[in-house]
């Protein structure tokens, strides 16, 4: 059984654990171990999630499968970008599911919920950045209707950037 809940401050430890695990699974080979470890310890700490959860612009959802937390997402409504002319647009900042659960297609349920919430909040579409080497994610986003509209260098450290596609889905 799949359940998705909106995260609150009480979920900061769980989000930090999920965030670290899923980021390493998806991006762990994109840079040296030292760069990845430093990035993860800073961006996926309990304190980092606490700060993000305190910001009312950040909306997190946790995906449960058979009562086990297996993924999460983060969206920001009304988050415009210079490459995108649409107003009232959502940034899908994170959508991660643990690798062991990819075959169950649970990410689609989480994605669908984020879209439903964006539409409820009068958003015209959704945009995101995705690492150019993450073909599985790129294929997923294309399958649900996203198109590449730009490029972004994602900073992992002051000396290491990963190339990302910027993708857009209009509702």
C-alpha positions as CSV (number, residue, x, y, z in Angstrom):
1,X,0.0,0.0,0.0
2,X,1.2,3.5,-0.9
3,X,0.7,6.5,1.2
4,X,2.0,10.1,0.7
5,X,2.0,12.6,3.5
6,X,3.0,16.3,3.7
7,X,6.1,16.5,5.8
8,X,6.4,18.7,8.9
9,X,9.3,19.7,11.2
10,X,8.9,16.4,13.0
11,X,10.0,14.6,9.8
12,X,13.4,16.4,9.6
13,X,15.4,13.3,10.7
14,X,13.6,11.0,8.3
15,X,14.0,13.5,5.4
16,X,17.8,13.8,6.2
17,X,18.1,10.0,6.1
18,X,16.1,9.6,2.9
19,X,17.8,12.7,1.3
20,X,21.3,11.3,1.9
21,X,20.5,7.8,0.7
22,X,18.7,8.8,-2.4
23,X,21.1,11.6,-3.4
24,X,24.1,9.2,-3.1
25,X,22.2,6.6,-5.1
26,X,21.4,9.1,-7.9
27,X,24.6,11.2,-7.9
28,X,27.2,9.3,-5.9
29,X,29.3,8.6,-9.0
30,X,29.1,12.2,-10.4
31,X,32.1,13.4,-8.4
32,X,34.8,12.2,-6.1
33,X,33.7,10.6,-2.8
34,X,35.1,13.6,-0.9
35,X,33.0,16.1,-2.9
36,X,29.9,14.0,-2.6
37,X,30.4,13.4,1.2
38,X,31.0,17.1,1.8
39,X,27.9,18.1,-0.2
40,X,25.7,15.5,1.4
41,X,26.8,16.4,4.9
42,X,26.0,20.0,4.3
43,X,22.8,19.9,2.1
44,X,21.1,16.8,3.7
45,X,21.8,17.4,7.4
46,X,19.0,17.4,9.9
47,X,19.7,21.1,10.4
48,X,19.4,21.8,6.6
49,X,16.0,20.1,6.5
50,X,14.9,21.9,9.6
51,X,15.7,25.2,7.9
52,X,14.0,24.2,4.7
53,X,10.9,22.9,6.5
54,X,10.6,26.2,8.4
55,X,10.4,28.1,5.1
56,X,6.7,28.1,4.1
57,X,7.7,28.2,0.4
58,X,9.1,24.7,0.6
59,X,6.6,21.9,0.5
60,X,7.9,18.4,1.2
61,X,6.0,15.1,0.7
62,X,7.1,11.7,2.0
63,X,6.2,8.5,0.1
64,X,5.5,5.4,2.1
65,X,5.3,1.9,0.8
66,X,3.9,-0.7,3.2
67,X,4.5,1.8,6.0
68,X,8.2,2.2,5.1
69,X,9.4,5.7,3.9
70,X,10.9,5.1,0.5
71,X,11.0,8.5,-1.2
72,X,10.2,12.2,-0.9
73,X,9.7,15.3,-3.0
74,X,10.1,19.0,-2.6
75,X,8.3,21.7,-4.6
76,X,8.2,25.4,-4.5
77,X,5.2,27.2,-5.9
78,X,5.5,30.5,-7.8
79,X,9.2,29.9,-8.4
80,X,10.0,31.7,-11.7
81,X,13.2,31.3,-13.7
82,X,14.6,33.5,-16.3
83,X,14.4,30.7,-19.0
84,X,10.7,30.3,-18.4
85,X,8.2,33.0,-19.3
86,X,5.3,31.4,-17.5
87,X,4.1,33.0,-14.2
88,X,2.7,31.0,-11.3
89,X,5.0,28.1,-12.0
90,X,6.2,25.4,-9.7
91,X,9.8,24.2,-9.3
92,X,10.1,20.5,-8.6
93,X,13.3,20.7,-6.7
94,X,13.5,17.1,-5.6
95,X,11.8,13.9,-6.5
96,X,13.6,10.8,-5.2
97,X,12.7,7.2,-4.5
98,X,15.1,4.6,-3.1
99,X,16.5,2.4,-5.9
100,X,15.2,-0.8,-4.4
101,X,11.7,0.6,-5.0
102,X,12.1,2.0,-8.6
103,X,10.6,-1.1,-10.2
104,X,7.3,-0.4,-8.4
105,X,6.8,2.9,-10.2
106,X,6.1,4.7,-6.9
107,X,7.8,7.9,-8.2
108,X,4.9,8.4,-10.6
109,X,2.4,8.5,-7.7
110,X,4.6,11.0,-5.9
111,X,5.0,13.1,-9.1
112,X,1.2,13.0,-9.7
113,X,0.5,14.3,-6.2
114,X,2.9,17.2,-6.8
115,X,1.2,18.0,-10.0
116,X,-2.3,17.9,-8.4
117,X,-1.1,20.2,-5.7
118,X,0.4,22.6,-8.2
119,X,-2.8,22.7,-10.1
120,X,-4.8,23.3,-6.9
121,X,-2.5,26.3,-6.3
122,X,-3.2,27.8,-9.7
123,X,0.2,26.9,-11.1
124,X,0.7,27.0,-14.9
125,X,3.3,24.2,-15.0
126,X,6.4,22.8,-13.4
127,X,10.1,23.0,-14.1
128,X,13.2,21.2,-12.8
129,X,16.9,20.6,-13.2
130,X,18.1,17.0,-13.9
131,X,21.7,15.8,-14.2
132,X,22.5,15.1,-17.8
133,X,24.0,11.7,-16.9
134,X,20.8,10.5,-15.1
135,X,19.1,8.9,-18.1
136,X,16.6,7.1,-16.0
137,X,15.3,10.3,-14.5
138,X,15.4,12.1,-17.9
139,X,13.4,9.3,-19.4
140,X,10.9,9.5,-16.6
141,X,10.4,13.2,-17.0
142,X,10.1,13.0,-20.8
143,X,7.5,10.2,-20.4
144,X,5.3,12.4,-18.1
145,X,5.6,15.4,-20.6
146,X,8.6,17.5,-19.7
147,X,10.7,19.0,-22.5
148,X,14.3,20.4,-22.2
149,X,14.3,24.2,-22.3
150,X,17.7,25.1,-21.0
151,X,20.9,24.2,-19.3
152,X,22.3,24.7,-15.8
153,X,25.6,23.9,-14.0
154,X,24.8,22.4,-10.6
155,X,27.4,23.3,-8.0
156,X,28.5,20.4,-5.9
157,X,31.6,22.2,-4.7
158,X,33.5,25.4,-5.6
159,X,35.5,23.3,-8.0
160,X,33.0,20.8,-9.3
161,X,29.8,21.4,-11.3
162,X,27.5,18.8,-12.8
163,X,25.8,19.7,-16.1
164,X,22.0,19.7,-15.8
165,X,19.1,20.0,-18.3
166,X,16.4,22.4,-17.3
167,X,13.1,20.8,-18.2
168,X,9.5,22.2,-18.3
169,X,6.0,20.8,-18.2
170,X,3.1,23.0,-18.8
171,X,-0.3,22.0,-17.5
